[in-house]
């Protein structure tokens, strides 16, 4: 079976690589092909739990869904999750390896490539087409030595590349030509052509620039993709704060924007509901207007708890509760609600213990082993179905766990609800994704009439929209012709 590999690289971060790979994956799946996504190395705090009990970048889980597949660790063999501005947890084929600083990881990268190629070769044996996503830009001069994420990988497996640029940022032709010029001759030769993303306006006005670009580089523009105002795809890493048009009497939710906030896609289903006004705040000044506060997940719980205290959140949260407000803690935010957080092995930073907010009678001890599991259960307050995943270090213990929130399919009880019914905590990400569970939780928090969003349907609509955009605005026959010509060149090479 001939396996065709195509890599999508970008001139910048957030150029649209993830969205384009998602669209290509669904497009080829609709053509009846066995297609799979692949990202050699990803740096993100948004991750997903796989069927084989590992951890990969969230974008690859979405791309797997576009292919009609369950996410697997081979789709993203190297994941870097920042602990601080200078260190990150290195996850290899779904399992945490160690924490490394930037210099240490740069030196370690030559040992990472065999891991990447191991996963890639396994996918080659199972699928007809592999759509690869690069990271950042291939023209980062300081990162080119030992590169495994962009051209280093493309050269290692000898695959063709298309380059995507975001015209909405401005300077699109400089981005494309400049990136090309900074590549080596062999790297330039493997770029088949370009895709211009997020275009608004009259294509006739852009055409002279396209003609110049094609003449200047000798490479085609495969498509100009429009700016999709209604596109929803789960974010790779950055916190998305845009909301639907908010109703005047919207239910108000405040989320502290922690420095190491993780898995903030937990809030997408709330952000996309026009009956909810959700604000991500660094300052607690807006809490007086909130109906509900949600403490999000965190990659460094003790450090983010210290940040909360230093920025005045603790007394404001306590006042919010005294006045009858509700509080939810998710994963790391749940750990913050207890009496103590212990990190005896320095899993997330320096060894030691921190006093929690003391709102739930429990304590948490972080461990070297990470819990990674997909879950289904029932919300005890309503019987509504909950689906999601756990991804955390350590476990919580104490009397608070005798009043759980969720009963899992295996009979285990999870989470905690305070005796006064004002504070709720759980390790489960995706708590709001199922409409019934979301509605029940919002009623508990005081919302009178909020119709929940169908998150699964909305997610698939985004994937379908990207596939339709690829089909309509890209010259897919030309792209296929160029891919096949590249493959034939490889076969003829001595």
C-alpha positions as CSV (number, residue, x, y, z in Angstrom):
1,X,0.0,0.0,0.0
2,X,1.4,3.4,-1.0
3,X,1.4,5.8,1.9
4,X,1.3,9.5,1.0
5,X,2.6,11.9,3.6
6,X,2.0,15.7,3.4
7,X,3.2,18.2,6.0
8,X,1.6,21.5,6.7
9,X,4.0,24.2,8.0
10,X,3.3,27.8,8.9
11,X,5.1,31.1,8.5
12,X,4.1,31.9,12.1
13,X,2.4,30.4,15.1
14,X,-1.4,30.5,14.7
15,X,-1.1,30.8,11.0
16,X,-3.9,28.2,10.7
17,X,-1.9,24.9,10.6
18,X,-4.1,23.0,13.0
19,X,-7.3,24.1,11.3
20,X,-6.0,23.3,7.8
21,X,-4.8,19.9,8.9
22,X,-8.2,19.3,10.4
23,X,-9.9,20.2,7.2
24,X,-7.6,18.1,5.1
25,X,-8.1,15.1,7.4
26,X,-11.9,15.3,7.0
27,X,-11.7,16.0,3.3
28,X,-9.6,12.8,2.6
29,X,-11.8,10.8,5.0
30,X,-14.8,11.8,3.0
31,X,-13.0,10.6,-0.1
32,X,-12.9,7.1,1.5
33,X,-9.2,7.2,2.4
34,X,-7.6,5.8,5.6
35,X,-6.1,9.1,6.8
36,X,-4.4,9.9,10.1
37,X,-3.0,13.1,11.7
38,X,0.5,13.4,13.0
39,X,2.4,16.1,14.9
40,X,6.0,15.2,15.7
41,X,6.3,17.7,18.5
42,X,3.7,19.9,20.2
43,X,4.0,22.5,22.9
44,X,0.6,23.1,24.6
45,X,-1.2,23.1,27.9
46,X,-4.3,21.8,26.2
47,X,-4.1,18.1,26.1
48,X,-6.3,15.1,25.6
49,X,-6.3,11.5,27.0
50,X,-6.0,8.8,24.4
51,X,-7.6,5.3,24.1
52,X,-4.2,3.8,25.0
53,X,-4.0,5.7,28.3
54,X,-1.6,8.4,27.2
55,X,-1.6,12.2,26.6
56,X,-1.4,14.2,23.4
57,X,-2.1,17.7,22.2
58,X,-5.7,18.7,22.0
59,X,-5.5,19.6,18.3
60,X,-4.4,16.1,17.4
61,X,-7.4,14.7,19.2
62,X,-9.7,17.0,17.1
63,X,-7.8,16.0,13.9
64,X,-8.3,12.3,14.9
65,X,-12.0,13.0,15.2
66,X,-11.9,14.5,11.7
67,X,-10.5,11.2,10.5
68,X,-13.1,9.2,12.2
69,X,-10.5,7.8,14.6
70,X,-10.0,7.6,18.4
71,X,-6.9,9.7,19.5
72,X,-3.7,7.6,20.0
73,X,-0.3,8.6,21.4
74,X,1.4,7.8,18.0
75,X,-0.4,10.9,16.6
76,X,1.7,13.2,18.8
77,X,4.7,11.4,20.1
78,X,6.3,14.4,21.8
79,X,4.3,16.8,23.9
80,X,5.9,19.6,25.9
81,X,3.8,21.1,28.7
82,X,5.3,24.3,30.2
83,X,5.7,24.3,34.0
84,X,7.2,27.8,33.9
85,X,8.7,30.3,31.4
86,X,11.9,28.2,31.3
87,X,11.0,24.6,32.0
88,X,8.5,22.1,30.6
89,X,7.3,18.5,31.3
90,X,8.5,16.3,28.4
91,X,5.9,13.7,27.4
92,X,7.1,10.9,25.1
93,X,4.5,8.7,23.4
94,X,1.9,9.7,25.9
95,X,3.9,9.2,29.1
96,X,5.6,11.9,31.2
97,X,9.4,11.5,30.9
98,X,10.9,14.3,32.9
99,X,11.0,18.1,33.4
100,X,13.7,19.8,31.3
101,X,14.8,23.4,30.9
102,X,14.9,24.9,27.4
103,X,18.7,24.4,27.0
104,X,18.5,20.9,28.3
105,X,15.7,19.9,26.0
106,X,17.5,21.5,23.0
107,X,20.4,19.2,23.7
108,X,18.1,16.2,24.3
109,X,16.3,16.6,20.9
110,X,18.6,14.2,19.0
111,X,17.3,11.5,21.3
112,X,13.7,12.5,20.6
113,X,13.9,11.9,16.8
114,X,14.0,8.1,17.1
115,X,10.8,8.2,19.3
116,X,9.1,10.4,16.7
117,X,10.1,8.1,13.8
118,X,9.0,5.0,15.7
119,X,5.5,6.4,16.0
120,X,5.5,7.7,12.4
121,X,6.5,4.3,11.1
122,X,3.8,2.5,13.0
123,X,1.2,4.9,11.4
124,X,2.8,4.2,7.9
125,X,1.9,0.5,8.4
126,X,-1.8,1.3,9.1
127,X,-2.9,4.2,6.9
128,X,-3.0,5.4,3.3
129,X,-2.3,9.1,4.0
130,X,-0.6,10.9,6.8
131,X,-1.3,14.6,7.3
132,X,1.5,16.1,9.4
133,X,1.3,19.4,11.3
134,X,4.5,21.4,11.9
135,X,5.0,23.7,14.9
136,X,5.6,27.4,14.9
137,X,7.7,28.3,11.9
138,X,10.4,26.4,10.0
139,X,12.4,29.7,9.7
140,X,13.3,30.1,13.4
141,X,17.0,30.2,12.9
142,X,17.9,29.6,16.6
143,X,15.9,26.4,16.6
144,X,17.0,24.9,13.3
145,X,19.9,22.8,14.6
146,X,18.5,19.5,15.7
147,X,15.0,20.4,14.6
148,X,12.4,17.7,15.0
149,X,9.2,19.7,14.6
150,X,9.4,21.2,11.1
151,X,12.0,20.7,8.3
152,X,14.1,18.4,10.4
153,X,11.2,15.9,10.4
154,X,10.3,16.5,6.7
155,X,13.9,15.9,5.7
156,X,14.1,12.8,7.9
157,X,11.1,11.1,6.2
158,X,11.5,12.9,2.9
159,X,8.0,14.3,2.6
160,X,6.5,17.2,0.7
161,X,5.4,20.4,2.5
162,X,2.8,23.1,2.0
163,X,3.3,26.5,3.7
164,X,0.3,28.4,5.2
165,X,0.3,32.1,6.1
166,X,-2.3,34.3,7.8
167,X,-3.1,37.3,5.7
168,X,-5.2,38.8,8.5
169,X,-2.0,39.6,10.3
170,X,-0.7,41.6,7.3
171,X,2.5,41.2,5.4
172,X,1.5,37.8,4.0
173,X,3.8,38.0,0.9
174,X,6.8,38.9,3.1
175,X,6.0,36.0,5.4
176,X,5.9,33.5,2.6
177,X,8.9,34.8,0.6
178,X,10.9,35.5,3.7
179,X,10.3,32.0,5.2
180,X,11.2,30.4,1.9
181,X,14.4,32.4,1.6
182,X,15.6,31.3,5.1
183,X,15.4,27.6,4.2
184,X,18.1,25.5,2.7
185,X,18.0,24.5,-1.0
186,X,16.7,21.0,-0.2
187,X,14.1,22.4,2.1
188,X,12.9,24.9,-0.5
189,X,12.5,22.1,-3.0
190,X,10.2,20.1,-0.8
191,X,7.7,23.0,-0.5
192,X,5.1,22.3,-3.1
193,X,3.3,25.6,-2.7
194,X,1.3,28.0,-0.5
195,X,-2.0,28.5,1.2
196,X,-3.2,31.9,2.2
197,X,-5.5,31.9,5.2
198,X,-8.1,34.2,6.7
199,X,-8.7,36.4,3.7
200,X,-11.4,39.0,3.8
201,X,-12.4,41.1,0.8
202,X,-12.3,41.0,-3.0
203,X,-10.1,38.2,-4.4
204,X,-9.6,40.2,-7.6
205,X,-7.7,42.8,-5.5
206,X,-5.4,40.1,-4.1
207,X,-4.8,38.4,-7.5
208,X,-1.8,40.6,-8.6
209,X,0.0,39.7,-5.4
210,X,-0.7,36.0,-6.0
211,X,0.6,36.3,-9.6
212,X,3.8,38.0,-8.3
213,X,4.3,35.4,-5.6
214,X,4.0,32.5,-8.0
215,X,6.3,34.1,-10.5
216,X,8.8,35.1,-7.8
217,X,9.0,31.6,-6.2
218,X,7.9,29.3,-9.1
219,X,5.5,27.7,-6.7
220,X,1.7,27.7,-6.9
221,X,-0.8,29.1,-4.4
222,X,-3.1,26.1,-3.8
223,X,-5.8,28.2,-2.3
224,X,-7.0,31.4,-0.5
225,X,-9.1,30.4,2.4
226,X,-11.7,33.0,3.7
227,X,-11.9,34.3,7.2
228,X,-14.5,31.9,8.8
229,X,-16.4,33.9,11.4
230,X,-18.5,31.0,12.5
231,X,-15.7,28.5,12.8
232,X,-15.3,26.6,16.1
233,X,-12.3,24.3,16.6
234,X,-10.9,23.6,20.0
235,X,-7.9,25.8,20.7
236,X,-4.4,24.3,20.6
237,X,-3.1,26.4,23.5
238,X,-4.0,30.1,23.7
239,X,-7.0,31.1,25.9
240,X,-9.9,32.0,23.6
241,X,-11.9,34.9,25.1
242,X,-14.3,35.7,22.2
243,X,-17.9,35.0,23.0
244,X,-21.2,34.8,21.2
245,X,-23.4,37.9,21.4
246,X,-24.3,38.0,25.0
247,X,-27.9,38.5,26.2
248,X,-28.5,41.4,28.5
249,X,-29.5,39.2,31.5
250,X,-26.8,36.6,30.9
251,X,-25.6,34.4,33.7
252,X,-22.2,35.7,34.8
253,X,-19.2,33.4,35.3
254,X,-15.7,34.6,36.3
255,X,-12.6,32.4,35.7
256,X,-9.2,33.5,37.2
257,X,-6.8,33.6,34.3
258,X,-4.0,31.6,36.0
259,X,-0.5,31.9,34.6
260,X,-0.3,28.1,34.1
261,X,-4.0,27.5,33.3
262,X,-4.4,24.2,31.5
263,X,-7.2,22.5,29.5
264,X,-9.2,25.7,29.2
265,X,-11.2,24.1,26.4
266,X,-13.3,23.0,29.5
267,X,-15.0,26.5,29.1
268,X,-15.6,26.5,25.4
269,X,-19.2,25.2,25.7
270,X,-19.9,28.0,28.2
271,X,-18.1,30.7,26.0
272,X,-20.2,29.7,23.0
273,X,-23.6,30.2,24.8
274,X,-25.1,33.6,24.4
275,X,-27.0,33.2,27.7
276,X,-23.7,33.1,29.6
277,X,-21.2,35.9,30.1
278,X,-17.9,34.3,31.0
279,X,-14.9,36.4,31.7
280,X,-11.3,35.3,32.1
281,X,-9.8,37.8,34.6
282,X,-6.3,38.4,36.0
283,X,-7.8,40.8,38.6
284,X,-10.6,39.9,41.0
285,X,-12.3,43.3,40.5
286,X,-15.2,41.8,38.5
287,X,-16.1,39.1,41.0
288,X,-18.8,41.3,42.7
289,X,-20.8,40.9,39.5
290,X,-20.4,37.1,39.3
291,X,-23.0,34.4,39.8
292,X,-20.3,31.6,39.7
293,X,-16.5,31.5,40.0
294,X,-14.7,28.6,38.4
295,X,-11.1,27.8,39.3
296,X,-9.6,26.1,36.2
297,X,-7.0,23.4,35.8
298,X,-3.3,24.3,36.3
299,X,0.0,22.8,35.3
300,X,1.6,24.2,38.5
301,X,-1.0,24.2,41.2
302,X,1.0,25.5,44.1
303,X,2.5,28.4,42.0
304,X,-0.9,29.3,40.6
305,X,-2.4,29.2,44.2
306,X,0.3,31.6,45.3
307,X,-0.5,33.8,42.3
308,X,-4.2,33.9,43.4
309,X,-3.2,35.0,46.9
310,X,-0.7,37.6,45.7
311,X,-3.3,39.1,43.4
312,X,-6.0,39.4,46.0
313,X,-8.3,36.6,44.9
314,X,-8.7,34.7,48.2
315,X,-10.6,37.3,50.2
316,X,-12.8,38.1,47.2
317,X,-13.6,34.4,46.7
318,X,-14.6,34.1,50.4
319,X,-16.8,37.2,50.2
320,X,-18.4,35.8,47.1
321,X,-19.3,32.7,49.0
322,X,-20.6,34.6,52.1
323,X,-23.0,36.5,49.8
324,X,-24.4,33.2,48.4
325,X,-22.3,32.8,45.3
326,X,-21.2,29.4,44.0
327,X,-17.7,28.1,43.3
328,X,-16.4,25.2,41.2
329,X,-12.9,23.8,41.1
330,X,-11.7,21.8,38.1
331,X,-8.7,19.5,38.5
332,X,-5.9,21.8,39.7
333,X,-8.6,24.2,40.8
334,X,-10.2,21.3,42.8
335,X,-6.9,20.6,44.5
336,X,-6.7,24.3,45.5
337,X,-10.1,24.0,47.4
338,X,-8.6,21.6,50.0
339,X,-6.7,22.2,53.2
340,X,-3.2,21.3,51.9
341,X,-1.3,20.5,48.7
342,X,1.8,18.4,49.2
343,X,4.5,18.0,46.5
344,X,7.1,15.7,48.1
345,X,8.9,14.9,44.9
346,X,8.9,18.3,43.3
347,X,6.6,17.1,40.5
348,X,5.4,20.6,39.6
349,X,8.2,22.7,41.0
350,X,10.1,23.0,44.3
351,X,9.4,20.2,46.9
352,X,7.2,21.3,49.7
353,X,3.6,21.9,50.8
354,X,1.2,24.8,50.4
355,X,-1.9,25.7,52.4
356,X,-5.0,25.4,50.3
357,X,-8.1,27.6,50.4
358,X,-9.6,25.3,53.1
359,X,-13.1,25.2,51.5
360,X,-13.2,21.4,51.3
361,X,-12.1,19.0,54.1
362,X,-9.4,17.2,52.1
363,X,-5.7,17.3,51.2
364,X,-3.8,16.4,48.0
365,X,-0.5,14.7,47.6
366,X,1.2,15.0,44.2
367,X,2.9,11.9,42.9
368,X,5.3,11.0,40.1
369,X,2.7,8.9,38.3
370,X,0.1,10.8,36.3
371,X,-3.6,9.7,36.1
372,X,-4.7,9.5,32.5
373,X,-8.1,8.1,31.9
374,X,-11.3,8.6,29.9
375,X,-14.5,8.5,32.0
376,X,-18.2,8.3,31.8
377,X,-20.6,8.7,34.7
378,X,-23.7,10.3,36.1
379,X,-24.0,13.6,37.9
380,X,-25.5,12.7,41.3
381,X,-27.5,15.9,41.6
382,X,-29.5,15.1,38.5
383,X,-28.6,11.7,37.0
384,X,-27.4,13.5,33.8
385,X,-24.6,11.8,31.9
386,X,-21.0,13.2,32.3
387,X,-18.3,12.3,29.8
388,X,-14.7,13.5,30.1
389,X,-11.2,12.6,31.2
390,X,-8.8,12.9,34.1
391,X,-5.3,14.2,33.6
392,X,-3.4,15.0,36.8
393,X,-0.7,14.1,39.2
394,X,-1.5,12.8,42.6
395,X,-4.7,12.1,44.6
396,X,-7.0,13.8,47.1
397,X,-8.1,12.3,50.4
398,X,-10.4,13.4,53.3
399,X,-13.9,13.7,54.6
400,X,-15.0,15.9,51.8
401,X,-14.9,12.9,49.4
402,X,-17.8,11.3,51.4
403,X,-20.1,13.8,49.6
404,X,-19.2,13.1,45.9
405,X,-20.4,14.7,42.8
406,X,-20.3,12.0,40.2
407,X,-20.8,8.2,40.1
408,X,-18.6,6.6,37.4
409,X,-19.6,3.7,35.2
410,X,-17.3,1.4,37.3
411,X,-19.1,2.4,40.5
412,X,-16.4,4.6,41.8
413,X,-17.4,8.0,43.3
414,X,-15.7,11.2,42.2
415,X,-15.4,14.8,43.3
416,X,-16.8,16.6,46.3
417,X,-19.7,18.9,47.1
418,X,-19.5,21.0,50.3
419,X,-22.1,20.4,53.0
420,X,-23.5,23.9,52.5
421,X,-23.9,23.1,48.7
422,X,-21.9,26.2,47.7
423,X,-18.5,24.6,46.6
424,X,-18.1,21.8,44.1
425,X,-14.9,20.2,43.0
426,X,-14.0,17.5,40.5
427,X,-11.0,16.1,38.6
428,X,-13.0,15.5,35.5
429,X,-12.3,17.7,32.4
430,X,-15.2,18.2,30.0
431,X,-17.6,18.5,32.9
432,X,-19.9,20.9,30.9
433,X,-19.7,19.2,27.5
434,X,-22.9,17.1,27.8
435,X,-26.0,19.3,27.6
436,X,-27.8,17.6,30.5
437,X,-24.9,17.9,32.9
438,X,-24.3,21.5,31.9
439,X,-27.9,22.4,32.5
440,X,-27.9,20.7,35.9
441,X,-24.7,22.4,37.0
442,X,-25.9,25.8,35.9
443,X,-29.2,25.3,37.8
444,X,-27.2,24.4,40.9
445,X,-25.2,27.6,40.4
446,X,-28.3,29.7,40.3
447,X,-29.1,30.0,36.6
448,X,-32.8,30.2,36.0
449,X,-33.1,29.6,32.2
450,X,-30.0,28.7,30.3
451,X,-30.3,26.4,27.4
452,X,-27.1,24.4,27.0
453,X,-25.1,24.2,23.8
454,X,-24.7,20.9,22.0
455,X,-21.0,20.8,22.2
456,X,-20.4,17.6,20.1
457,X,-22.6,18.9,17.3
458,X,-20.9,22.2,17.3
459,X,-17.4,20.6,17.3
460,X,-18.4,18.4,14.3
461,X,-19.9,21.5,12.5
462,X,-16.5,23.2,12.8
463,X,-14.7,20.2,11.3
464,X,-17.2,19.9,8.5
465,X,-16.9,23.7,7.8
466,X,-13.1,23.3,7.4
467,X,-13.5,20.4,5.1
468,X,-16.0,22.2,2.9
469,X,-13.7,25.3,2.9
470,X,-10.8,23.1,1.7
471,X,-12.9,21.5,-1.0
472,X,-14.3,24.9,-2.2
473,X,-11.3,27.1,-2.0
474,X,-8.2,24.9,-2.5
475,X,-7.2,23.4,-5.8
476,X,-7.1,19.8,-4.5
477,X,-6.4,18.1,-7.9
478,X,-3.3,20.3,-8.3
479,X,-2.2,19.6,-4.8
480,X,-2.6,15.8,-5.5
481,X,-0.7,16.1,-8.7
482,X,2.2,17.8,-7.0
483,X,2.2,15.3,-4.1
484,X,2.3,12.4,-6.7
485,X,5.1,14.1,-8.6
486,X,7.1,14.4,-5.4
487,X,6.6,10.7,-4.6
488,X,7.8,9.8,-8.2
489,X,10.9,11.9,-7.7
490,X,11.7,9.9,-4.6
491,X,11.3,6.7,-6.4
492,X,13.6,7.8,-9.3
493,X,16.3,9.0,-6.9
494,X,19.4,6.9,-6.9
